[in-house]
Every structure is written in C-alpha cells, then in structure tokens.
Amino acid sequence: MTESEAPARKGGDGWRVGCTSVLALAVAGIAGLAYASVDSTYPDVDPEKRARQLSGYSRDAYAALGIDRTLEGGHVDDDGNNAFGHDDCYPDGLFSIADPPVEGAYRLYHEWTLRKVRKAEALPGLRGVRHRLEAKGWHVTEYGKHKQIDEWNVRAERDGGYKIHVTWEPEFQRLTGFVSAPCAMDPGWPEEKRKEEAEQGYSGPYDGPTLNFPPALTPARTPGGR
C-alpha cells in the first residue's frame, strides 16, 4: 500500500519545519516521561526458595507425562539434562533495552530435556500435562501442533509472571520442559559483594545465584507404589 502525497502549498516549507519541531518536542517529552517511569526495583526472593518452587512445578508436569523414566539432576549427554539457569534483569520501561542489567537481580528458570521419546509416548504425555496444569490453576495459552514448525506444545502461565511450556520435537524425538519465574533481587548479593571487595578489592558484576542441580524428575507413582 502506498500513501498519496498532498501538493505543497506556498509557505509549506516553513509549516513543515515548524510541525517537525513540535513533533520532535512531543516525542522527546513522551520519551522523557517513559524513562522517568522506569522502575528498577524487584522483590527480594531467596534463590534457593525460588529454585525449589520451579523444580516443584517441573516435577508436577513431568509426572503428568506418564513416561516411566527418571531424569536425574545434572547434564546428561545421551539421555537429557535437568538443570537451573538464569538471565539478567533490566529496568522496566520503554527504553529498558538500552539500560545495563540491574545489579543483584536475576530471572531464574528450570529446564529439562528427555531424549528418545516416541510419538506414542509424547502426545498422550502432553495431553496429560495440559490437564494437570489446568487442574493446578495454570492458564493454558497454547496446546497442540505448531502451525509453522514441526513440533507440539503445551504453554501456560499463572499469576505472578510464572510461565511453563513443554515441547516435543518429532524430528529429534526430544521432549523439553521449561519453567521460568519473574525477576527478583538476590537478598544475599550485597553481603557477598562486600566480602569479595574486602578480600579482592573488586568483586566484579553480579553473576547470578549459584545453585546446585535440581532433584531428579520422576514418573508418577502408580497405586501399586512404583
């Protein structure tokens, strides 16, 4: 679609210059307000507590798959992986992408991968995860085969900014789960930074929380106690 151009009128150059200046000032004013509204504060949450919460969500979803395999905590090349990770957090606001990360803030996630999962296991498993998430109060935002790529998904979210998705990729026979939490401040970070500065002179930037591997993901127990 093309835009029609109105014919220039006498004195139009001066009008356009004036209009451009007004628009520039208006945009600058909006930008200033948006930047002024930036809020770089996040709630203090102990990383270990958040890690337990996320691994709990993962264990619940994994059990709902109905696949009789245990996935130990840690990185396993042949079978899969089960580990925590984290991302940086930035100030909230329209121009946050240009800001440096908030020191001491982290966004924790738990990711696991199970390989060699056939379609006969994966699709009923995803259906079980969907039902389990709905029963636990999650809002399912996507379920079924992706429209553009060859994969099947269950995606859901819940109050507080928590998100979860479980994906099966037929080409690789790979089942992946991912649970993430909203950004939070590490309450122990300032003290650790002060200790490092006292010992080393400079502690460097915040590298995120240090966590052990999560507990094993296990299948649901049967009535017989398996």
N, C-alpha and C positions, 0 to 999 in steps of 0.2 A: 504494500500500500504506500502511495506517495502523497505528500502534503502539497496542496495548492499554495502558490505564493501570491500574496496581495501586492498590487502595483505600488511602488514607492511614491509618496506624496511630497510636495515641496516642503522642505524643512524636516523631512523624515529622518535624516541622519542625526540631527540634534535630539529628536524624540527618542530614537533608538538608543543613543548613548545614555540619555537620562534614565530610560527604562531599565537598561542594563545595570546602571549603578544602583538603582533602587532594588532590583532583584538580587544583586550581589550582596547588598547590605542585609536584605531579608534572609538570604541563605546563611550568611555569617552569623546573624542573630540566632537562627534556629540551631546552627552548629554549636554556638556557644551555650545555648540552653541545654542541648543534648549532652555536651561534655560536662557541664556543671552538674547534671543529674547522675553522673557516674557514681556508682556505689561499689566500692572495692571490698566491702566487709562481707564475711561469710561466718556462719555459726561455728563455734568451737566443737569439734567432734573427734574423739579419740580414734585414730586409725584402726586400732585393734577391734574396737567395738563395731565400727563400720564394716570391717572385713568379715566379722562373724555374721553380721546381718546379710551381707551379699552372698556369702557362702551358704547361708541358710536358704535364701531364695533359689540358688543354683541346685542345692541338694533336693529341694522340693520338686523343681522342674525335672531334674534328672530322674528321680524316682518315678515320676509320672510317665516317662518314656516307655517303661515296661521292658527295657532291654536288660537281659541278665548278664551284665558285665560291670565290673568295678573299675573305676578310674582313679588311680592313686594321685595324690598331690605331687606336683612337680612336672617337669618336661620329659615326655616320653616320645622318642623319635618314631618308633614303629606303630605305637598304639594311639597316642594322642598327647594332650597336655592338660594341665589343670593348675592355673596359677593366677595370682593377683597382678594387677598393673595399675598405673596411674597416669593422669595427664595434668598439665599445668592448668591453672585457672586465671582468668583475666577479669579486669573490672567490668561490671555490667554497664551497658550503654551502647549507643550507636557507633561510637568510634573506638570501641574497646580493642578492635583488631590491631590498632596501631600502638597499643599500650604494652608495656612489659608485663610478664606474669606477676601475680600478687605473691609476694614472698610469704611462705608458710602455708599457702593454700594448695589443696590437692583435690583431684576428682578420681576417686577410686573405682576400679572395675574388676570384675572376676570373669575370666574367660576359660573355657574348656573346649577340647576337641576330641571327638571319638571317631576313629577311622574304621574302614571296612564295615560300613553299615549299609545293608541292602535295603531296597525299596520296601520289601515286605515287612521290615522292622521299622523303617524310618517314618512312613506315612501314618500308620496307626499310632506310632510314638508321638508324632506332632499333634495328632488329634487328642491324645491323652493329655499332653501339655496344655493345650488350649482349654480343655475342660477344667483342668486343675487350676490354672491361673484365674479363670472366671470364678471358680468356687472360692478362691482366696482373695477376691476383691480387686483383681487387676482389670484394667480396661483393655481389651484386645483391640488393637488398631489394624492388624493385618493377619490374614490366615489363608494359606493355600499356595498355589503355584504363582511365581512371579510372572508378570505379563511380558517382560522383555528378556529376562535371562533364565537359564535352566536351573532353577532352584526353588525349594519350597520353604515357606517361612511361617513362624508364629511370632508376632511382635505385640508387645503390651507395655503399658505404663501404669503408674499409680501415683496417688497424691504424694507430694514432696519432691517430685522430679526423678523418681526411680524408673528405670527402663530395663526391659528384658527382651531378648529375641533368641530364638532357636532356629537354625537354618540347616537344611540338608541339601547337599550338592551331589546330584546323581553322577556327574562325570567322575568325581573323586571318591564317591561313596563316603562322604565326610559329613559328620554331624557336628555343628558348632553351637555353643551356647555363650551368651554374653549378657552380663548384668552390670549396670552402672548406677552410680549414686550421684547426687548433685555435689557441687563444690563445697568444701568445708575447710576450716583452719585447723592446722595441727597444733593442739594445745602445748605439746612438748617441744615444739620447734624453737621458740625464743630461748629457752634454757639451754638446749643443745647447742644453739648457735653461740651463746655466750661462753659455754665451756670450750668450744673449739677455738674461739677467738682468744681466750685466755691462754690456751695451750699452744696454738699455732700462729697467733697473730692475725689470721684471716680465715674465716670459715668457708668462704665461697657462697654461691647461691644455694637456695633450698633445693634439694634433690628429690624431695618427696619422701613419704614414710617408708621405713624398712620393715617388711613383713615376712613371716615365714610362709611356706607353702600352705595352701588351704587343705582342709581334711579331704579324705577320699570321697568321691561321689559313688554312691552305691545304689543298686536296684531296690525297688520297693520290696518290703518283706511280704511273703505270702502267708495265708492263715496257718500254714504248717510251721512257720517260724524260720524260713530260709533266710 
